[in-house]
Amino acid sequence: MLAPELLHLSSDSQFAELRIVPQKHGPITEESLRQLLTLPEFASLFPLEQAIKTAVKDVNNLSVKDEGCHELFFRIAERCDGKITLETTKDKMQASMTLVAPWGGKAVSLPEVLQQLKQQNICMGLSKQKIEALLNAAGKLRPGESVSGVIAVGRPVINGTHAKLERKVPLARERLLQPQEREDGTVDMRNLGSVVMVRPKDLLMVKIPATDGVNGYNVNGEIIPAKAGKDLELKAGVGTEISPTNPNMLLATAAGQPVEFRDGMQVDDVLQIKDVDVGYGNVDFKGSVLISGDVCEGMRVRSSGDITVMGFVESATLEADGDITVSKGVLGRQLGGNELSTHLHAKGQISAQFVQYSHLQCLGNVLVTKQLLHSHTETDAKLIVSDSSGRRGDLVGGWVKAEQGIQAVTIGATADTKTELYCAMRLDEQKLKLKELDESIRQLVVTKLDMEARLRKLPPKAEWQQDAVMVEQVKMMLEQKHTIDAELTREEAEADTVRNDSDSYYHRNHIEVKRHMYANVEIHIGGAQHKTQREHGPCVVENQGAEITFDYSNRN
């Protein structure tokens, strides 16, 4: 080890100074200099690595030369104060502090931290407790060691929730497909419930209003505005009214059967029939129709509300502006040219226990609890072929076009019956709608900016407040600006909804198989196609990257 007296503190005690004669003390190594710096007087100083390298090189070069008899001078360490570093995330929602322990100098103090925070404009979401904890931790570190931690967190924005409607009464489809329990606890499979009726003043539906949301802020104190939820109108149909004491409540004004539509409900008169056959004739009724028996071959039933059939529908046509519920089965046969003899068309939902050789078309869900065989099914919503336990539900043959997806216990058959499935075929429509909304928003923003510019150019209010014409013009401009703001908020909320729906389109609209999917099932999801060549177990079938994929991760 080199002699300790070769190293001294500078006159101001800020540096460790090496005074060395090359011929007398050389050659030397970097390690020997570092050993000198471990002496108690210098151990807390920061080693100057480049100066150490230079000292070793110069001393060793002169140690064998005549010039090496002269003393050389190097500063190889220095006293350093503690350091503070503040960093914010890219979104400015979080700020972190790093403290470096001093090399023989002053530790970072709380006033220094506050000064740095002020300089970097970190002013919101600060935690004094976390700052003090980091300062305390830094005081226990060895020279040069560091400690880091989050000291400020912004408040995330909470966007408003969309308004929604909650129905408070059951519908025919919910009661008539649920077998009733006997007094002894057993289930009567023939008794499928009584007719659902309401009386005047009964509460039908409640609107839960949209919320405005809560603004957020980042650590720099910048406000992040919340997006208000999308509102919707609660509409009163025939036989209903908005409550005079609460605009968010829909009440019945007449006795009858409740029928749900998109934005509200109505109460229909109910026509009760035993059987629809040639003896009774076709039915065209303004209201809901309850058929306690069957709809026979060749007959037609038309309703402006719901159609409920307690028995069978066989080779007949049913058309409803509401739901169609068949408690037992829908039967048909194949005619020439791939035509089927039974047709069910609804603007609401279609429900039945089993269906064969029939054409089903509706805007709502199609629910078949046992079997859907060799039929043609079209729905803007979802097809579900399953009982409540998820153990039985066969979809075999024919074709299905269900925009929002297909769920069944079994699809296809061991005999490799050809079954065609189509879903999620309207992504282009979603994208076109989003493009139109974005363009409309752009135009509204331009109009809003123009209106704001015109308002800013108005002379001082004192100059025109006595001018009735001018006052009216300003009032109209402000009303127009308010209308633009409201429309812009509405369309931005709608665009966000459509954009989110588009981004998750194929993930939401898929095919789910609970037990088996057999060979010869043709799958079409968007533009992707696949024909099964073997049996598949429980799986979710999706369009991923324009290819059909099978996910077995949720297998029972």
Backbone torsions as a table, in degrees:
resi	resn	phi	psi	omega
1	MET	NA	140.9	177.8
2	LEU	-64.7	155.2	-179.1
3	ALA	-64.9	132.3	-178.2
4	PRO	-58.4	-28.1	-176.5
5	GLU	-70.7	-8.0	177.2
6	LEU	-71.7	-19.0	-175.8
7	LEU	-112.2	130.8	-178.4
8	HIS	-134.2	157.2	169.6
9	LEU	-81.2	144.1	176.7
10	SER	-67.9	166.2	-176.5
11	SER	-58.9	-31.0	178.4
12	ASP	-93.9	6.9	178.1
13	SER	63.4	18.0	-177.7
14	GLN	-92.5	-21.3	-174.0
15	PHE	-130.2	154.2	168.0
16	ALA	-99.0	117.5	-173.9
17	GLU	-107.4	127.5	178.0
18	LEU	-97.7	121.3	174.9
19	ARG	-117.0	116.1	-169.1
20	ILE	-144.4	142.5	175.3
21	VAL	-102.8	116.1	-174.4
22	PRO	-55.2	-48.2	-176.4
23	GLN	-66.3	-29.9	-176.3
24	LYS	-84.2	-40.0	-172.2
25	HIS	-111.4	-11.2	-177.9
26	GLY	-89.2	172.4	-7.6
27	PRO	-72.2	160.8	-179.6
28	ILE	-126.6	170.2	177.4
29	THR	-125.5	163.0	176.4
30	GLU	-63.0	-36.9	-179.2
31	GLU	-63.9	-37.8	179.9
32	SER	-65.6	-35.1	176.9
33	LEU	-69.7	-38.3	179.2
34	ARG	-66.7	-32.3	176.3
35	GLN	-65.2	-37.2	175.8
36	LEU	-60.4	-37.7	-177.7
37	LEU	-73.3	-6.3	176.3
38	THR	-86.3	-6.0	176.4
39	LEU	-60.1	144.8	-174.5
40	PRO	-51.4	-35.3	-176.0
41	GLU	-69.9	-23.0	-173.0
42	PHE	-119.7	-5.6	-171.4
43	ALA	-61.5	-26.8	-177.6
44	SER	-90.2	1.3	-179.0
45	LEU	-88.5	154.6	-176.9
46	PHE	-85.2	118.9	-179.8
47	PRO	-65.7	133.1	175.8
48	LEU	-95.2	94.0	-170.3
49	GLU	-58.3	-44.0	-179.0
50	GLN	-65.4	-37.9	177.7
51	ALA	-65.2	-37.9	177.3
52	ILE	-62.9	-45.0	179.0
53	LYS	-61.7	-42.8	-179.8
54	THR	-63.8	-42.9	-179.9
55	ALA	-60.7	-46.0	179.5
56	VAL	-61.2	-45.5	-179.1
57	LYS	-62.4	-47.7	-176.5
58	ASP	-67.4	-44.5	-179.0
59	VAL	-63.0	-45.3	-177.3
60	ASN	-68.2	-32.6	177.6
61	ASN	-67.0	-34.5	-175.1
62	LEU	-95.9	-6.6	-175.6
63	SER	-65.2	-20.6	-178.8
64	VAL	-113.7	13.1	-178.5
65	LYS	-118.0	159.9	-178.6
66	ASP	-60.8	-35.4	-179.0
67	GLU	-66.0	-12.5	-177.5
68	GLY	-73.3	1.2	179.1
69	CYS	-85.2	-5.2	179.8
70	HIS	-97.3	148.1	-178.1
71	GLU	-73.6	136.7	175.3
72	LEU	-108.0	155.2	-174.8
73	PHE	-128.3	128.1	179.4
74	PHE	-139.7	142.5	170.4
75	ARG	-100.8	111.7	-172.2
76	ILE	-109.7	-0.2	175.7
77	ALA	-158.4	157.6	-179.5
78	GLU	-145.0	159.8	177.7
79	ARG	-86.4	129.3	-178.0
80	CYS	-126.6	139.4	174.3
81	ASP	-76.1	162.3	174.8
82	GLY	-63.6	156.8	-176.5
83	LYS	-121.7	151.7	178.3
84	ILE	-128.0	134.9	177.0
85	THR	-129.8	130.0	177.3
86	LEU	-114.0	134.2	179.2
87	GLU	-133.6	139.5	174.3
88	THR	-115.3	148.5	177.2
89	THR	-68.7	165.5	-176.6
90	LYS	-58.6	-35.7	-179.1
91	ASP	-87.1	3.3	177.9
92	LYS	62.0	22.6	-178.4
93	MET	-95.6	-2.6	-178.6
94	GLN	-152.1	139.7	177.1
95	ALA	-125.5	135.9	179.8
96	SER	-118.8	150.7	178.0
97	MET	-122.6	135.5	174.1
98	THR	-118.0	126.9	177.7
99	LEU	-113.0	131.1	177.3
100	VAL	-108.0	127.7	-179.1
101	ALA	-64.8	144.9	-176.7
102	PRO	-71.8	154.7	170.6
103	TRP	-99.6	81.9	177.7
104	GLY	75.7	-0.8	-178.8
105	GLY	-102.2	-157.4	-177.7
106	LYS	-85.6	139.5	175.2
107	ALA	-75.4	156.1	176.8
108	VAL	-65.6	133.8	-178.6
109	SER	-107.7	165.5	179.1
110	LEU	-59.8	-43.0	177.0
111	PRO	-58.5	-36.3	177.8
112	GLU	-65.8	-40.0	178.3
113	VAL	-61.8	-46.6	-179.2
114	LEU	-62.6	-36.5	178.5
115	GLN	-65.7	-42.9	178.4
116	GLN	-64.7	-40.8	177.7
117	LEU	-60.6	-40.9	179.3
118	LYS	-64.9	-43.1	-178.9
119	GLN	-63.7	-35.8	-179.2
120	GLN	-94.7	8.5	175.1
121	ASN	56.7	40.1	172.5
122	ILE	-96.6	105.5	-167.6
123	CYS	-133.1	-8.9	-176.5
124	MET	-120.7	147.5	176.4
125	GLY	72.4	18.4	-177.5
126	LEU	-74.5	146.5	176.5
127	SER	-117.3	106.8	178.1
128	LYS	-61.8	-36.1	-179.6
129	GLN	-62.0	-42.5	-179.7
130	LYS	-70.0	-36.8	178.1
131	ILE	-63.7	-46.4	-179.9
132	GLU	-65.4	-34.9	178.8
133	ALA	-65.6	-40.1	177.9
134	LEU	-67.0	-39.5	178.2
135	LEU	-62.7	-42.1	178.4
136	ASN	-65.1	-41.4	-179.8
137	ALA	-65.9	-38.0	179.9
138	ALA	-64.6	-31.9	179.8
139	GLY	-67.0	-15.0	-179.3
140	LYS	-101.9	1.9	-177.7
141	LEU	-83.4	157.3	171.2
142	ARG	-80.7	159.5	-178.2
143	PRO	-51.9	130.7	176.8
144	GLY	88.5	-15.6	177.5
145	GLU	-74.2	158.0	-176.4
146	SER	-131.6	160.0	175.6
147	VAL	-138.8	141.0	-176.7
148	SER	-131.6	157.6	176.3
149	GLY	-175.7	159.9	177.8
150	VAL	-78.6	129.8	-178.5
151	ILE	-118.9	-9.6	179.8
152	ALA	-148.7	138.1	179.2
153	VAL	-135.5	127.8	176.6
154	GLY	-72.2	170.5	177.0
155	ARG	-100.7	117.4	179.8
156	PRO	-62.4	147.5	176.1
157	VAL	-69.9	142.8	173.6
158	ILE	-113.7	103.1	-178.9
159	ASN	-68.1	151.7	179.8
160	GLY	-66.2	155.2	176.5
161	THR	-91.5	146.9	178.7
162	HIS	-71.9	149.1	174.1
163	ALA	-64.3	147.8	176.8
164	LYS	-143.9	159.8	-178.5
165	LEU	-110.9	134.2	177.8
166	GLU	-117.4	117.9	178.5
167	ARG	-77.3	137.9	-175.6
168	LYS	-110.1	2.0	178.3
169	VAL	-129.6	150.6	177.4
170	PRO	-74.2	161.0	174.6
171	LEU	-109.5	166.9	-178.0
172	ALA	-58.1	-39.8	-176.3
173	ARG	-65.8	-25.1	-177.8
174	GLU	-83.3	-27.0	-177.1
175	ARG	-92.7	-40.8	-170.6
176	LEU	-76.5	-12.6	177.5
177	LEU	-102.0	11.9	178.3
178	GLN	-115.9	104.5	177.9
179	PRO	-55.4	143.2	-173.6
180	GLN	-88.6	144.1	-179.8
181	GLU	-84.0	134.9	176.8
182	ARG	-79.8	172.4	179.7
183	GLU	-63.7	-30.4	-179.1
184	ASP	-84.0	4.1	177.0
185	GLY	94.7	-12.1	176.8
186	THR	-78.6	169.2	-176.2
187	VAL	-110.5	130.4	177.3
188	ASP	-91.2	103.2	-176.8
189	MET	-69.3	-15.9	-180.0
190	ARG	-89.9	-25.6	-179.3
191	ASN	-92.7	103.6	-174.3
192	LEU	-102.4	23.3	173.0
193	GLY	102.7	160.0	179.2
194	SER	-85.6	168.7	178.4
195	VAL	-67.5	134.6	179.7
196	VAL	-80.1	118.8	-179.9
197	MET	-131.8	151.9	174.4
198	VAL	-125.1	163.7	179.2
199	ARG	-119.3	163.3	176.8
200	PRO	-54.2	142.0	179.3
201	LYS	80.2	-5.2	176.0
202	ASP	-64.9	141.2	177.0
203	LEU	-78.4	121.0	-176.9
204	LEU	-98.6	-43.4	-172.4
205	MET	-154.0	147.6	178.2
206	VAL	-124.6	135.4	175.3
207	LYS	-96.4	126.5	172.4
208	ILE	-95.8	110.9	-171.6
209	PRO	-62.9	156.4	173.3
210	ALA	-67.2	155.4	177.3
211	THR	-113.1	155.3	-178.1
212	ASP	-78.2	-21.9	-175.5
213	GLY	86.8	176.0	-178.4
214	VAL	-124.0	125.8	178.0
215	ASN	-62.4	147.6	174.2
216	GLY	-108.4	-178.1	175.1
217	TYR	-153.0	154.7	175.7
218	ASN	-99.6	-179.6	-174.8
219	VAL	-69.8	-14.1	176.3
220	ASN	-89.4	4.1	177.2
221	GLY	82.8	9.1	179.1
222	GLU	-80.5	131.1	-177.9
223	ILE	-75.8	135.3	174.5
224	ILE	-107.9	105.5	-174.3
225	PRO	-68.2	140.0	176.7
226	ALA	-81.7	151.0	174.9
227	LYS	-95.3	126.6	-179.3
228	ALA	-68.7	148.5	176.6
229	GLY	-68.6	157.0	-179.0
230	LYS	-80.7	128.2	-179.4
231	ASP	-86.3	162.0	171.9
232	LEU	-144.7	157.5	-176.5
233	GLU	-95.2	130.8	172.9
234	LEU	-84.0	116.9	-173.7
235	LYS	-105.3	137.4	178.1
236	ALA	-94.0	121.2	176.4
237	GLY	-91.1	-170.9	179.6
238	VAL	-59.8	134.8	177.4
239	GLY	79.2	15.7	178.9
240	THR	-138.3	168.0	175.2
241	GLU	-153.4	152.7	171.2
242	ILE	-72.8	135.3	-178.1
243	SER	-57.5	132.3	178.8
244	PRO	-67.1	-17.8	-178.6
245	THR	-103.7	-13.1	-178.7
246	ASN	-149.5	109.1	-176.5
247	PRO	-68.1	-5.8	-179.8
248	ASN	-101.8	12.8	179.8
249	MET	-123.1	134.9	178.1
250	LEU	-110.0	125.4	-176.1
251	LEU	-115.7	153.1	173.5
252	ALA	-78.9	143.3	174.5
253	THR	-114.3	-5.1	-179.4
254	ALA	-143.3	159.3	175.3
255	ALA	-82.3	142.6	178.9
256	GLY	161.2	-163.1	-177.7
257	GLN	-97.7	126.3	179.8
258	PRO	-73.2	136.9	179.1
259	VAL	-129.8	129.9	-178.6
260	GLU	-95.9	137.3	168.5
261	PHE	-126.1	-174.2	-166.5
262	ARG	-56.1	-46.6	-173.8
263	ASP	-115.9	16.9	-179.0
264	GLY	176.7	-153.5	-179.0
265	MET	-145.4	165.0	172.6
266	GLN	-138.8	162.2	176.5
267	VAL	-117.0	119.2	-176.0
268	ASP	-98.9	148.2	163.2
269	ASP	-63.7	150.5	-178.5
270	VAL	-116.3	123.2	173.4
271	LEU	-96.4	117.3	-178.9
272	GLN	-102.6	126.7	-177.0
273	ILE	-130.5	145.5	176.8
274	LYS	-77.3	-62.3	177.8
275	ASP	-135.5	146.7	172.6
276	VAL	-104.4	104.2	-179.1
277	ASP	-139.6	-174.3	-176.6
278	VAL	-63.3	-24.0	178.9
279	GLY	-73.2	-29.7	-179.6
280	TYR	-93.8	-38.0	-179.4
281	GLY	95.6	172.5	178.5
282	ASN	-66.6	158.1	-176.7
283	VAL	-121.1	130.3	171.7
284	ASP	-137.2	100.7	-169.5
285	PHE	-125.1	137.3	175.6
286	LYS	-89.5	92.0	-174.8
287	GLY	148.0	-164.3	178.4
288	SER	-97.1	151.0	-177.1
289	VAL	-120.1	128.4	175.4
290	LEU	-116.3	118.2	-179.2
291	ILE	-110.7	111.0	-175.5
292	SER	-75.6	-18.0	178.9
293	GLY	-111.9	-124.4	-173.8
294	ASP	-117.4	162.1	167.8
295	VAL	-108.4	116.8	-169.8
296	CYS	-88.8	171.7	-173.4
297	GLU	-57.1	134.4	175.1
298	GLY	82.9	-2.7	-175.8
299	MET	-90.1	159.4	-179.8
300	ARG	-130.6	134.1	177.4
301	VAL	-125.3	124.5	179.6
302	ARG	-122.4	132.1	-177.5
303	SER	-140.2	142.7	174.8
304	SER	-84.5	-4.8	177.0
305	GLY	-122.0	-131.0	179.0
306	ASP	-93.3	153.9	169.0
307	ILE	-118.8	124.0	178.2
308	THR	-121.8	124.3	-179.1
309	VAL	-118.7	119.8	-178.0
310	MET	-79.9	-18.5	-178.6
311	GLY	-110.3	-125.8	-175.9
312	PHE	-111.9	157.0	168.1
313	VAL	-119.3	123.4	-175.9
314	GLU	-130.8	117.2	177.0
315	SER	47.0	49.0	-179.1
316	ALA	-130.3	175.4	179.3
317	THR	-122.6	127.8	177.1
318	LEU	-121.9	131.2	177.5
319	GLU	-130.9	127.0	-177.4
320	ALA	-137.8	139.9	172.2
321	ASP	-78.2	-13.9	176.0
322	GLY	-110.4	-131.5	-179.5
323	ASP	-95.1	157.5	168.1
324	ILE	-118.8	122.8	179.6
325	THR	-124.7	121.6	178.3
326	VAL	-116.3	114.5	-173.1
327	SER	-68.6	-30.3	-179.2
328	LYS	-109.0	-103.8	-172.6
329	GLY	-131.3	159.6	176.3
330	VAL	-115.7	116.6	-173.3
331	LEU	-117.8	142.1	176.6
332	GLY	-152.2	-172.2	176.1
333	ARG	-146.5	163.3	-178.5
334	GLN	-86.2	129.7	177.7
335	LEU	-101.0	-175.2	177.9
336	GLY	-68.9	152.4	177.5
337	GLY	68.5	30.2	177.8
338	ASN	65.9	17.1	176.9
339	GLU	-82.0	152.6	179.2
340	LEU	-117.9	151.4	-169.9
341	SER	-85.5	-14.4	-177.8
342	THR	-116.0	134.5	-178.7
343	HIS	-132.1	127.2	174.1
344	LEU	-122.5	121.5	-179.9
345	HIS	-126.4	126.2	-178.8
346	ALA	-140.0	146.3	172.9
347	LYS	-86.4	-12.1	176.3
348	GLY	-105.1	-123.7	-174.8
349	GLN	-113.0	152.2	173.5
350	ILE	-115.9	129.1	-179.4
351	SER	-132.3	139.6	176.5
352	ALA	-160.9	164.0	177.4
353	GLN	-81.3	-46.5	174.0
354	PHE	-146.4	153.9	-176.1
355	VAL	-140.0	137.7	173.4
356	GLN	-144.8	143.5	179.0
357	TYR	44.5	52.2	-178.7
358	SER	-135.4	155.7	177.3
359	HIS	-106.5	116.4	179.9
360	LEU	-111.0	131.0	179.5
361	GLN	-142.3	126.1	180.0
362	CYS	-158.8	169.3	177.2
363	LEU	-91.9	-28.5	179.9
364	GLY	-91.6	-165.5	-179.9
365	ASN	-70.1	155.0	168.4
366	VAL	-111.1	122.3	-178.5
367	LEU	-119.8	117.6	177.1
368	VAL	-122.9	121.9	-171.1
369	THR	-86.7	-18.1	-177.9
370	LYS	-123.5	-67.9	-175.5
371	GLN	-141.4	140.7	170.8
372	LEU	-124.6	106.9	-169.7
373	LEU	-118.5	129.0	169.3
374	HIS	48.4	42.8	-176.8
375	SER	-117.9	168.7	174.8
376	HIS	-110.9	121.0	-173.9
377	THR	-125.7	127.4	178.4
378	GLU	-130.1	126.7	177.3
379	THR	-149.3	143.7	174.0
380	ASP	-77.6	-9.6	-177.3
381	ALA	-111.4	-125.4	-173.2
382	LYS	-121.8	147.5	171.1
383	LEU	-102.5	126.6	176.8
384	ILE	-123.3	120.2	176.9
385	VAL	-117.5	92.3	-175.3
386	SER	-171.3	146.5	170.6
387	ASP	-83.6	178.6	-174.7
388	SER	-66.1	-24.0	-179.1
389	SER	-85.5	-14.6	-177.5
390	GLY	75.2	17.5	-178.9
391	ARG	-100.8	-21.8	-176.8
392	ARG	-134.4	139.0	179.1
393	GLY	159.7	97.9	-173.2
394	ASP	-107.3	127.6	174.2
395	LEU	-112.9	109.0	-172.8
396	VAL	-132.6	129.0	172.8
397	GLY	72.0	176.5	178.9
398	GLY	68.2	-158.8	177.3
399	TRP	-139.7	155.2	-178.9
400	VAL	-131.8	132.6	170.7
401	LYS	-123.5	98.7	-176.9
402	ALA	-123.6	105.4	-172.2
403	GLU	-58.0	-41.3	-174.5
404	GLN	-94.3	10.9	172.7
405	GLY	116.1	170.0	-176.5
406	ILE	-131.6	134.9	176.4
407	GLN	-131.4	127.8	179.8
408	ALA	-151.6	156.3	176.1
409	VAL	-74.3	-46.9	179.5
410	THR	-133.8	136.8	176.4
411	ILE	-124.0	129.0	-176.4
412	GLY	85.7	-170.3	-178.2
413	ALA	-147.4	162.7	179.8
414	THR	-62.1	-22.0	178.4
415	ALA	-82.5	10.9	179.5
416	ASP	58.3	40.8	177.7
417	THR	-64.1	130.0	-179.1
418	LYS	-65.3	126.0	179.8
419	THR	-134.8	125.8	-176.5
420	GLU	-109.0	129.8	-178.5
421	LEU	-123.0	131.8	176.8
422	TYR	-130.8	131.7	171.8
423	CYS	-154.2	164.6	178.9
424	ALA	52.9	54.3	-176.2
425	MET	-102.3	8.1	-171.7
426	ARG	-122.3	28.8	179.4
427	LEU	-62.4	-36.2	178.8
428	ASP	-60.5	-36.4	177.5
429	GLU	-65.2	-39.5	177.7
430	GLN	-62.2	-45.3	-178.2
431	LYS	-66.1	-37.9	178.3
432	LEU	-65.9	-41.6	178.5
433	LYS	-62.7	-40.9	179.4
434	LEU	-65.4	-40.0	178.1
435	LYS	-62.0	-42.9	178.7
436	GLU	-65.0	-39.4	178.3
437	LEU	-65.9	-42.6	179.4
438	ASP	-62.1	-39.2	179.2
439	GLU	-68.5	-40.7	177.9
440	SER	-63.8	-40.8	178.1
441	ILE	-63.0	-42.1	179.2
442	ARG	-60.0	-43.7	179.7
443	GLN	-66.4	-38.3	177.8
444	LEU	-65.2	-38.7	178.5
445	VAL	-63.5	-43.3	178.4
446	VAL	-61.6	-44.6	179.3
447	THR	-63.2	-41.2	179.3
448	LYS	-63.3	-44.6	179.9
449	LEU	-63.9	-39.2	178.4
450	ASP	-64.2	-42.4	179.2
451	MET	-64.4	-43.0	179.2
452	GLU	-63.5	-37.3	178.3
453	ALA	-65.1	-40.5	178.9
454	ARG	-65.2	-38.5	179.1
455	LEU	-67.7	-36.1	179.4
456	ARG	-68.7	-26.7	-178.8
457	LYS	-81.8	-5.6	179.0
458	LEU	-63.6	143.9	175.5
459	PRO	-66.1	167.7	178.6
460	PRO	-53.0	145.6	-175.7
461	LYS	-57.6	-34.0	-178.1
462	ALA	-60.7	-23.1	-176.6
463	GLU	-82.2	-19.4	-175.4
464	TRP	-130.3	-0.8	-174.2
465	GLN	-67.4	-16.5	176.4
466	GLN	-93.5	-4.5	-179.8
467	ASP	-92.0	107.0	-174.7
468	ALA	-60.8	-39.6	-179.8
469	VAL	-64.2	-44.1	-179.5
470	MET	-66.7	-39.9	178.0
471	VAL	-59.6	-42.6	179.7
472	GLU	-65.3	-39.6	178.5
473	GLN	-63.4	-44.1	179.2
474	VAL	-64.0	-40.8	178.5
475	LYS	-60.6	-42.2	178.7
476	MET	-65.0	-39.9	179.0
477	MET	-63.9	-41.7	179.6
478	LEU	-67.2	-39.4	177.4
479	GLU	-64.5	-40.1	178.2
480	GLN	-64.7	-40.7	177.8
481	LYS	-62.9	-42.0	177.9
482	HIS	-60.9	-41.9	178.8
483	THR	-63.3	-43.0	179.0
484	ILE	-62.8	-44.3	179.8
485	ASP	-59.5	-44.6	-178.8
486	ALA	-65.2	-42.7	179.7
487	GLU	-66.3	-39.1	179.2
488	LEU	-64.2	-43.8	178.3
489	THR	-61.7	-42.8	-179.5
490	ARG	-63.5	-46.3	-176.8
491	GLU	-71.1	-33.4	176.4
492	GLU	-65.1	-40.4	177.8
493	ALA	-64.5	-42.3	179.3
494	GLU	-65.7	-40.8	178.6
495	ALA	-62.6	-40.7	177.8
496	ASP	-61.6	-42.5	179.3
497	THR	-63.3	-47.1	-179.4
498	VAL	-65.1	-39.5	179.9
499	ARG	-64.1	-44.7	178.2
500	ASN	-64.2	-40.0	177.9
501	ASP	-63.2	-40.1	179.6
502	SER	-66.6	-41.6	-178.2
503	ASP	-64.2	-34.4	-177.6
504	SER	-106.7	19.7	-170.1
505	TYR	-56.6	-54.6	-176.3
506	TYR	-74.7	-25.7	178.0
507	HIS	-70.6	-34.6	-179.7
508	ARG	-80.5	-38.9	-173.1
509	ASN	-103.8	94.2	-173.9
510	HIS	-141.0	-172.9	179.0
511	ILE	-115.3	129.9	179.7
512	GLU	-119.5	126.7	179.3
513	VAL	-114.2	123.6	-175.9
514	LYS	-85.6	-27.8	-178.6
515	ARG	-132.0	-61.8	-174.2
516	HIS	-139.5	143.2	165.0
517	MET	-127.6	122.0	-174.0
518	TYR	-92.2	177.9	-179.9
519	ALA	-70.4	161.1	177.9
520	ASN	70.3	30.5	171.8
521	VAL	-101.0	119.8	179.8
522	GLU	-92.0	122.5	-175.6
523	ILE	-111.4	129.0	175.8
524	HIS	-128.7	112.1	175.7
525	ILE	-124.2	109.1	-171.2
526	GLY	61.1	-134.1	179.3
527	GLY	-87.7	-2.4	-177.7
528	ALA	-89.2	143.2	-177.6
529	GLN	-134.4	153.2	176.7
530	HIS	-161.0	143.1	174.6
531	LYS	-120.1	121.4	-176.0
532	THR	-69.1	138.6	179.1
533	GLN	-109.9	-6.5	-177.5
534	ARG	-150.6	176.9	177.8
535	GLU	-81.0	139.2	175.2
536	HIS	-116.2	146.0	176.2
537	GLY	-85.8	-164.8	179.3
538	PRO	-53.8	129.6	-175.8
539	CYS	-163.5	165.2	171.2
540	VAL	-115.8	126.9	-177.1
541	VAL	-107.0	124.0	-175.9
542	GLU	-133.2	165.7	168.7
543	ASN	-95.7	110.8	177.3
544	GLN	-124.2	115.3	-179.5
545	GLY	62.3	37.8	178.9
546	ALA	66.2	21.4	175.3
547	GLU	-130.9	147.9	177.0
548	ILE	-79.5	126.1	179.6
549	THR	-122.3	152.5	179.1
550	PHE	-117.0	120.4	-180.0
551	ASP	-108.4	115.6	-177.8
552	TYR	-102.5	11.5	-172.4
553	SER	-66.1	-24.5	-179.4
554	ASN	-96.9	20.2	-178.0
555	ARG	-61.5	135.9	-179.5
556	ASN	-74.0	NA	NA
